[in-house]
């Protein structure tokens, strides 16, 4: 959490040279849009919305991550390295 907070702090205080002002404005606009999206996706007004949010954010994300890493990344790493250790176990 400390390093994540540090990265967020650095990102919020990032200033680019004047030659990159257009990119800095675009990055700030994207940051604002993503903040609004995050607020929209996590602003639960009632119990069914909260339960749906917990299901989607907590359960589906975890299952999807496990399927991606254990079902795709690990077998490919094992195949490329010819080692079970290369496939992380």
C-alpha positions as CSV (number, residue, x, y, z in Angstrom):
1,X,0.0,0.0,0.0
2,X,2.8,2.4,0.8
3,X,4.4,2.1,-2.7
4,X,1.0,2.3,-4.4
5,X,0.2,5.5,-2.5
6,X,3.6,6.8,-3.4
7,X,3.0,6.1,-7.1
8,X,-0.4,7.8,-6.9
9,X,1.2,10.8,-5.3
10,X,3.9,11.1,-7.9
11,X,1.3,10.7,-10.7
12,X,-0.9,13.4,-9.2
13,X,2.0,15.9,-9.0
14,X,3.6,15.0,-12.4
15,X,4.5,18.1,-14.5
16,X,5.9,17.7,-17.9
17,X,8.0,20.2,-19.9
18,X,6.2,22.9,-21.8
19,X,7.0,21.0,-25.1
20,X,4.7,18.2,-23.8
21,X,1.8,20.4,-22.6
22,X,-0.6,18.8,-25.0
23,X,0.2,15.3,-23.7
24,X,0.0,16.6,-20.1
25,X,-3.5,18.0,-20.7
26,X,-4.6,14.7,-22.3
27,X,-3.2,12.7,-19.4
28,X,-5.0,14.9,-16.9
29,X,-8.3,14.6,-18.8
30,X,-8.0,10.8,-18.9
31,X,-7.3,10.8,-15.2
32,X,-10.5,12.9,-14.6
33,X,-12.5,10.6,-16.8
34,X,-11.2,7.4,-15.1
35,X,-11.9,9.0,-11.6
36,X,-15.5,9.6,-12.6
37,X,-15.8,6.1,-14.0
38,X,-14.4,4.7,-10.7
39,X,-16.9,6.7,-8.7
40,X,-19.8,5.6,-10.9
41,X,-18.8,1.9,-10.6
42,X,-18.3,2.0,-6.8
43,X,-21.2,4.3,-5.7
44,X,-23.8,1.9,-4.5
45,X,-27.2,3.4,-3.6
46,X,-28.9,0.3,-2.2
47,X,-28.3,-3.3,-1.0
48,X,-28.8,-5.0,-4.4
49,X,-26.3,-2.7,-6.1
50,X,-23.9,-3.3,-3.2
51,X,-24.2,-7.1,-3.6
52,X,-23.8,-6.9,-7.3
53,X,-20.7,-4.8,-6.9
54,X,-19.2,-7.3,-4.4
55,X,-20.0,-10.1,-6.8
56,X,-18.5,-8.4,-9.9
57,X,-15.5,-6.7,-8.2
58,X,-14.7,-9.4,-5.6
59,X,-15.7,-12.7,-7.2
60,X,-15.6,-12.3,-11.0
61,X,-12.3,-10.4,-11.0
62,X,-10.6,-13.0,-8.8
63,X,-11.9,-15.9,-10.9
64,X,-10.9,-14.1,-14.1
65,X,-7.4,-13.4,-12.8
66,X,-6.9,-17.0,-11.8
67,X,-8.1,-18.3,-15.1
68,X,-5.8,-15.9,-17.0
69,X,-2.6,-16.6,-15.0
70,X,-3.1,-20.3,-14.2
71,X,-4.9,-21.2,-17.4
72,X,-2.8,-19.1,-19.9
73,X,0.4,-17.6,-18.5
74,X,1.7,-20.5,-16.4
75,X,1.3,-23.2,-19.1
76,X,3.0,-20.9,-21.6
77,X,5.9,-20.2,-19.3
78,X,6.3,-23.9,-18.6
79,X,6.2,-24.6,-22.3
80,X,8.8,-21.9,-23.1
81,X,11.2,-22.7,-20.3
82,X,10.7,-26.5,-20.4
83,X,10.6,-26.4,-16.6
84,X,7.9,-26.6,-14.0
85,X,9.8,-23.9,-12.1
86,X,9.6,-21.6,-15.1
87,X,5.9,-22.1,-15.0
88,X,5.9,-21.0,-11.3
89,X,5.2,-24.4,-9.9
